Amino acid sequence: MAQTDGVIPAAVAELLTPYAGYSVGVDDEYDTNVGEIITDAREADSADVGLVGIPFDAACVAGPRGSRAGPEGVRNEITYGTCYNPEIDVDISEGIDVADYGDVDVVQTEVPPTHERVERVLTAVTESGVVPFSIGGDHSLTYPTAKAMMNAVDGQVGVINVDAHHDVRHSHGGELSSGTPFRRLLEDDSGQLDGENFVELGLSGWHNSKYYLDWVHDIGAEVVTAREVHKDGVDAAAERALDAATDGTDAVFLSVDIDVLDAGSAEGTCAPAPGGLLPWQLLDLVYQLGRHDLVRGGDLMEVAPPLDKTGATTSVAAAVATQFIGARKEASE
């Protein structure tokens, strides 16, 4: 796999709080724990995938908050996983370097300054050649995480939103929120994201507006509902998403909102979605989408451990993050 040194400017590094480190637990000579392969970015000689935490949920205005604890929760849970997945026959214990850049030092009470910091950090990581995978945090953060990829790429981009909700609102009562990131990207002054290269994958249930769905259709976006995934299968959904997102583009960003899962599988999020995807469907989608050559960044949002009574949501979220790493390993082979 092509590697980079992952070095970011000192002024940007100052916006990051290093993660304390992964506690691996029981040492087993026959298994490699996922935590064992993740290196502190300050000490890494090279990196292929870079984890970045964004502990911020002040833009969550619909439902209870709690996703600011997502980065810590996912990191803690990821160490329960090993480096081999027999379903896809991918082993990440070697052949891929993963670095953890720590958490963005967010401004907990203010959205625009936090977004500006996130964009600066992720732009620098992407420009260094590393594929960043950010863990939030509320979904408003996908504006700066995806915008960072746009900053680092010359040409048009595709964006795939794996989510139960549109998130293309004008605003929530005049505010930026977790419901606005994709309209902001589509209306960005750079003009790098065309409607035809935007994908809504996983829309479900009685929690969306026809007004916004009509707008999404009007701009030519590809819409794949959760019901279509259930009926037609994951392979067909992934093919439709990639066909749209990669058509004439130079890079693709993959955003996963954990509330795309059915509420029975994901109570640990601010807006659970009855009728959503099943965990195996989400994991297979992340693998099929994440291994595409054009993928230059991704994120995982709305994981809220304080709302996760059983811990199941956070466990699936950790598997999503690991699956993305596995997909990037596969992309190199």
Backbone torsions as a table, in degrees:
resi	resn	phi	psi	omega
1	MET	NA	137.8	177.2
2	ALA	-66.4	129.8	-176.0
3	GLN	-117.6	157.9	173.7
4	THR	-128.1	168.5	178.6
5	ASP	-80.1	-12.2	176.5
6	GLY	66.8	16.2	-176.5
7	VAL	-74.8	132.9	176.4
8	ILE	-119.3	154.7	-178.1
9	PRO	-57.3	146.9	-178.0
10	ALA	-58.9	-37.5	-179.4
11	ALA	-64.8	-28.9	177.0
12	VAL	-81.1	-40.1	179.0
13	ALA	-57.9	-29.4	179.0
14	GLU	-66.8	-15.8	178.4
15	LEU	-86.6	4.4	-177.0
16	LEU	-115.8	140.8	172.8
17	THR	-106.5	115.1	-176.1
18	PRO	-57.8	145.6	176.0
19	TYR	-79.1	143.2	-173.1
20	ALA	-66.0	-21.6	179.0
21	GLY	121.8	160.6	-175.1
22	TYR	-96.4	127.4	175.7
23	SER	-90.4	112.0	-171.1
24	VAL	-80.4	-31.3	-179.7
25	GLY	86.7	-134.0	-175.6
26	VAL	-69.0	127.3	178.5
27	ASP	-85.8	128.1	-178.5
28	ASP	-133.6	119.5	-176.1
29	GLU	-65.9	-15.2	-177.9
30	TYR	-99.7	-5.1	178.6
31	ASP	-128.4	145.7	171.5
32	THR	-112.3	120.9	179.1
33	ASN	-75.4	145.2	-179.5
34	VAL	-56.9	-38.4	179.6
35	GLY	-60.8	-25.5	-178.2
36	GLU	-71.5	-20.8	-176.4
37	ILE	-98.2	-3.3	-177.9
38	ILE	-96.7	120.2	-175.6
39	THR	-106.2	143.8	171.9
40	ASP	-58.9	126.1	-176.0
41	ALA	-57.8	-27.9	179.9
42	ARG	-69.4	-20.4	-177.1
43	GLU	-111.1	-3.9	-175.3
44	ALA	-77.2	136.5	175.1
45	ASP	-79.2	-26.4	-179.9
46	SER	-159.3	166.0	-179.9
47	ALA	-154.0	143.0	173.2
48	ASP	-106.9	-44.6	178.0
49	VAL	-122.1	136.6	179.2
50	GLY	-121.8	123.3	176.7
51	LEU	-86.3	136.4	178.7
52	VAL	-136.1	123.7	176.9
53	GLY	-90.5	144.0	177.4
54	ILE	-133.1	88.0	-175.3
55	PRO	-81.4	77.9	-172.2
56	PHE	-147.8	128.1	177.0
57	ASP	-141.1	23.8	-178.7
58	ALA	-67.7	-17.1	179.7
59	ALA	-93.8	8.5	174.0
60	CYS	-82.9	107.1	-175.7
61	VAL	-115.3	1.9	178.6
62	ALA	-129.4	105.0	-177.8
63	GLY	99.2	170.1	-177.8
64	PRO	-70.3	151.5	177.2
65	ARG	-86.6	173.2	179.8
66	GLY	153.4	-10.6	-176.0
67	SER	-76.1	-8.3	173.7
68	ARG	-62.8	-20.6	177.6
69	ALA	-89.0	1.8	-177.8
70	GLY	-59.8	-48.2	-178.6
71	PRO	-57.8	-45.7	-179.9
72	GLU	-66.0	-42.1	-178.9
73	GLY	-63.3	-44.5	-179.5
74	VAL	-66.7	-41.9	178.7
75	ARG	-61.6	-43.1	179.4
76	ASN	-62.7	-39.6	-176.3
77	GLU	-77.2	-27.7	-175.2
78	ILE	-64.1	-23.3	-178.3
79	THR	-76.7	-4.4	174.1
80	TYR	-84.0	-5.7	-178.4
81	GLY	-98.2	152.1	172.4
82	THR	-102.5	174.6	-169.1
83	CYS	-90.6	6.1	-178.7
84	TYR	-124.0	135.6	177.0
85	ASN	-119.8	108.6	-177.5
86	PRO	-68.0	-20.9	-179.6
87	GLU	-65.9	-36.9	-178.8
88	ILE	-114.4	0.3	178.4
89	ASP	53.1	51.3	177.6
90	VAL	-121.5	132.6	178.9
91	ASP	-119.1	117.4	-177.5
92	ILE	-100.2	11.5	179.9
93	SER	-71.7	-14.4	176.3
94	GLU	-151.6	160.9	177.0
95	GLY	86.9	0.3	175.9
96	ILE	-150.2	135.5	179.2
97	ASP	-105.7	126.3	-178.9
98	VAL	-118.1	127.1	179.0
99	ALA	-118.9	146.3	176.4
100	ASP	-108.9	118.3	-178.5
101	TYR	-86.2	-2.6	-177.4
102	GLY	86.0	-160.4	-176.8
103	ASP	-105.1	141.0	170.5
104	VAL	-65.1	133.0	178.4
105	ASP	-77.9	86.4	-171.2
106	VAL	-78.9	164.7	172.8
107	VAL	-99.9	100.3	-165.2
108	GLN	-60.8	-23.6	-175.7
109	THR	-103.8	0.8	-174.4
110	GLU	-136.2	129.6	-177.1
111	VAL	-77.2	-56.6	-175.1
112	PRO	-56.4	-45.9	179.0
113	PRO	-62.9	-35.9	177.2
114	THR	-64.7	-45.4	178.9
115	HIS	-60.3	-38.6	179.7
116	GLU	-63.9	-41.5	178.5
117	ARG	-65.2	-44.7	179.8
118	VAL	-60.8	-44.4	-179.5
119	GLU	-61.9	-42.5	179.1
120	ARG	-61.7	-46.1	-178.2
121	VAL	-64.6	-50.1	-175.4
122	LEU	-70.3	-30.8	174.9
123	THR	-62.3	-45.3	-179.2
124	ALA	-64.3	-42.0	179.6
125	VAL	-63.0	-45.4	-179.0
126	THR	-65.9	-41.6	179.1
127	GLU	-64.7	-23.6	178.1
128	SER	-76.1	-6.7	179.5
129	GLY	98.1	-4.2	179.0
130	VAL	-82.6	144.3	172.3
131	VAL	-89.4	108.9	-178.5
132	PRO	-81.0	145.0	171.2
133	PHE	-128.3	108.1	-175.2
134	SER	-92.5	144.4	178.5
135	ILE	-120.6	116.7	-179.5
136	GLY	-102.8	-173.1	16.3
137	GLY	90.0	155.1	-179.7
138	ASP	-78.6	164.5	-170.0
139	HIS	-74.8	-8.5	173.2
140	SER	-59.0	-26.2	-175.5
141	LEU	-67.7	-14.8	178.2
142	THR	-70.1	-20.2	172.7
143	TYR	-61.3	-54.8	-179.2
144	PRO	-70.6	-30.6	-179.7
145	THR	-69.1	-42.8	178.2
146	ALA	-75.2	-36.1	177.1
147	LYS	-60.5	-35.2	177.8
148	ALA	-61.0	-41.8	177.1
149	MET	-63.8	-40.0	178.2
150	MET	-61.6	-39.5	178.2
151	ASN	-61.3	-34.7	-173.4
152	ALA	-89.7	-4.0	-174.5
153	VAL	-119.6	133.8	171.9
154	ASP	-89.1	120.8	178.1
155	GLY	116.6	-172.5	-176.3
156	GLN	-80.5	154.6	-179.2
157	VAL	-128.8	159.6	171.5
158	GLY	-115.1	149.2	178.9
159	VAL	-132.6	130.0	177.3
160	ILE	-114.3	119.2	178.9
161	ASN	-104.0	106.6	177.6
162	VAL	-92.8	104.0	-162.7
163	ASP	-164.3	149.1	174.1
164	ALA	-77.8	-14.7	-172.8
165	HIS	-123.5	156.7	-179.9
166	HIS	-63.7	-49.4	-173.6
167	ASP	56.3	40.3	175.1
168	VAL	-122.6	30.1	-179.5
169	ARG	-65.9	153.8	170.1
170	HIS	-64.4	-46.1	179.5
171	SER	-174.0	174.9	166.0
172	HIS	-112.6	99.4	-179.3
173	GLY	60.1	33.4	179.6
174	GLY	88.0	0.3	-177.9
175	GLU	-105.7	150.9	165.8
176	LEU	-69.1	142.4	-176.3
177	SER	-154.2	-178.4	176.8
178	SER	-67.5	-8.6	178.2
179	GLY	-96.7	3.3	-172.6
180	THR	-114.2	-4.6	-166.3
181	PRO	-63.3	-37.7	-172.3
182	PHE	-80.1	-30.4	171.4
183	ARG	-63.8	-40.7	179.2
184	ARG	-60.7	-41.5	178.5
185	LEU	-67.0	-41.4	-178.7
186	LEU	-68.8	-29.1	-179.3
187	GLU	-101.3	10.8	-178.7
188	ASP	-62.0	144.7	-177.0
189	ASP	-62.6	-23.1	-179.3
190	SER	-65.1	-27.2	-178.6
191	GLY	66.8	20.9	-174.8
192	GLN	-83.4	-16.7	-179.9
193	LEU	-113.7	109.2	175.1
194	ASP	-87.5	152.7	179.5
195	GLY	-55.9	-36.2	-177.9
196	GLU	-67.6	-16.0	180.0
197	ASN	-104.4	11.9	178.4
198	PHE	-105.8	136.2	-176.8
199	VAL	-125.9	129.9	170.8
200	GLU	-105.3	111.2	-174.1
201	LEU	-122.1	113.5	176.0
202	GLY	112.7	7.4	178.5
203	LEU	-53.7	138.6	-177.3
204	SER	-151.5	164.0	162.3
205	GLY	63.1	-168.9	-175.4
206	TRP	-96.0	54.2	-179.6
207	HIS	-143.8	29.9	177.2
208	ASN	-133.2	160.8	-177.3
209	SER	-106.1	134.3	176.3
210	LYS	-63.3	-33.3	178.7
211	TYR	-56.0	-47.7	-178.2
212	TYR	-74.1	-34.1	176.6
213	LEU	-65.0	-40.3	176.8
214	ASP	-60.8	-39.7	179.5
215	TRP	-65.0	-43.1	178.7
216	VAL	-59.8	-43.3	177.2
217	HIS	-64.9	-40.1	-178.0
218	ASP	-61.7	-33.6	-179.5
219	ILE	-85.0	-1.0	175.4
220	GLY	88.2	15.5	-179.0
221	ALA	-70.2	156.1	175.3
222	GLU	-89.9	127.0	-179.3
223	VAL	-119.3	121.9	177.0
224	VAL	-123.2	110.0	-177.0
225	THR	-78.7	163.7	176.0
226	ALA	-60.7	-37.6	179.5
227	ARG	-62.2	-38.3	177.9
228	GLU	-67.1	-36.0	175.9
229	VAL	-64.3	-43.7	179.1
230	HIS	-61.5	-41.3	-173.9
231	LYS	-83.6	-41.8	-172.4
232	ASP	-100.0	-16.1	176.4
233	GLY	100.8	160.8	-178.5
234	VAL	-67.5	-41.3	-176.5
235	ASP	-58.1	-45.0	-179.5
236	ALA	-64.9	-39.8	179.9
237	ALA	-65.0	-44.2	179.9
238	ALA	-63.9	-39.9	179.9
239	GLU	-64.0	-44.4	179.0
240	ARG	-62.1	-43.1	-178.5
241	ALA	-63.9	-46.2	-177.9
242	LEU	-69.9	-37.0	178.0
243	ASP	-58.0	-41.5	-178.7
244	ALA	-75.0	-47.8	-173.0
245	ALA	-69.9	-26.4	-176.2
246	THR	-99.4	-1.5	-175.7
247	ASP	-71.7	100.0	178.3
248	GLY	77.2	15.1	-178.2
249	THR	-106.0	164.2	-179.3
250	ASP	-107.0	-11.2	179.5
251	ALA	-161.7	156.7	-179.3
252	VAL	-132.3	138.8	175.8
253	PHE	-112.2	134.1	-179.5
254	LEU	-113.0	116.9	178.3
255	SER	-113.2	130.5	179.2
256	VAL	-119.0	119.8	171.0
257	ASP	-98.7	121.4	-174.1
258	ILE	-61.7	-17.9	178.9
259	ASP	-75.0	2.2	171.4
260	VAL	-66.7	-20.1	178.3
261	LEU	-74.4	153.8	173.8
262	ASP	-59.1	142.3	-176.3
263	ALA	-55.7	-29.8	178.8
264	GLY	-67.9	-20.0	179.0
265	SER	-102.9	-13.9	-173.6
266	ALA	-145.6	79.6	174.5
267	GLU	-83.7	-17.9	-175.0
268	GLY	-85.0	59.2	178.4
269	THR	-155.7	160.2	-171.7
270	CYS	-73.6	-22.2	-176.4
271	ALA	-137.4	73.3	179.7
272	PRO	-57.3	147.0	-170.7
273	ALA	-123.9	98.4	174.6
274	PRO	-59.9	132.5	178.9
275	GLY	92.7	5.4	-177.6
276	GLY	-76.6	-167.2	-177.4
277	LEU	-70.5	159.8	172.1
278	LEU	-91.0	155.0	-177.5
279	PRO	-53.9	-42.0	-178.2
280	TRP	-65.6	-33.2	178.3
281	GLN	-67.1	-43.1	179.0
282	LEU	-63.4	-44.5	-178.4
283	LEU	-63.4	-39.9	179.3
284	ASP	-68.5	-37.3	176.4
285	LEU	-63.2	-44.1	179.7
286	VAL	-61.0	-39.3	179.2
287	TYR	-66.5	-49.1	-176.6
288	GLN	-66.8	-38.7	-179.9
289	LEU	-77.6	-42.6	-173.3
290	GLY	-69.6	-19.2	-177.7
291	ARG	-88.4	-1.1	-179.6
292	HIS	-68.2	142.6	-176.3
293	ASP	-58.4	-30.0	-175.0
294	LEU	-82.1	-9.3	-178.2
295	VAL	-67.1	121.4	-178.3
296	ARG	-119.4	2.7	178.7
297	GLY	-178.3	160.6	178.4
298	GLY	-160.5	165.9	174.3
299	ASP	-149.9	164.7	179.7
300	LEU	-133.6	117.3	-171.5
301	MET	-124.2	163.0	171.1
302	GLU	71.8	18.7	173.6
303	VAL	-79.6	121.1	-173.3
304	ALA	-123.7	84.8	-179.1
305	PRO	-52.5	-36.0	179.0
306	PRO	-62.4	-21.2	178.8
307	LEU	-96.9	0.4	-171.1
308	ASP	-99.7	82.8	-172.3
309	LYS	-61.3	-38.8	-178.0
310	THR	-92.7	-16.2	-175.6
311	GLY	84.2	-0.6	-175.5
312	ALA	-65.7	-39.9	-178.4
313	THR	-62.8	-45.7	-179.2
314	THR	-65.9	-34.1	177.4
315	SER	-64.4	-44.8	177.6
316	VAL	-64.4	-39.9	179.9
317	ALA	-60.6	-41.6	177.1
318	ALA	-63.1	-37.8	177.2
319	ALA	-66.2	-35.3	176.6
320	VAL	-62.3	-46.0	179.7
321	ALA	-61.7	-43.5	179.0
322	THR	-66.5	-37.7	179.1
323	GLN	-63.2	-36.9	177.6
324	PHE	-64.4	-42.4	176.7
325	ILE	-60.4	-44.2	177.4
326	GLY	-61.4	-38.0	178.4
327	ALA	-64.0	-40.0	179.1
328	ARG	-69.4	-33.2	174.5
329	LYS	-62.5	-45.1	-179.8
330	GLU	-63.9	-34.3	-178.7
331	ALA	-63.3	-23.3	-176.3
332	SER	-87.5	-8.0	-172.2
333	GLU	-107.2	NA	NA
